[in-house]
Amino acid sequence: MLINGYKTYPLILISMAILKLTIFKAKVLKDGRHKIRVAVYHKQETCYIIIRFIIDNLFQFKNGEVVKRSDAAMINTKLRNLLNK
């Protein structure tokens, strides 16, 4: 479209969802472990998707990564692949 002799393009706003790994401190399993969840934030709403990974205590999860476990590197790789899909 031409406006005042200049070619213009329609403005397209693409709103992407933000994905983060999280745990709920209040949602403890009966044996004291915690499920890792994916927080999906889109259009000012957050919903949580429970995934299959479980940590033994809160100290094994820091800044969206599993730490202080013998299999932490493998779990973090799988979690990154899950978020990148």
Secondary structure, 3 states (H helix, E strand, C coil): CEECCEECCCCCCCCCCEEEEECCCCCCCCCCCEEEEEEEEECCEEEEEEEEEEECCHHHEECCEECCCCCHHHHHHHHHHHHHC
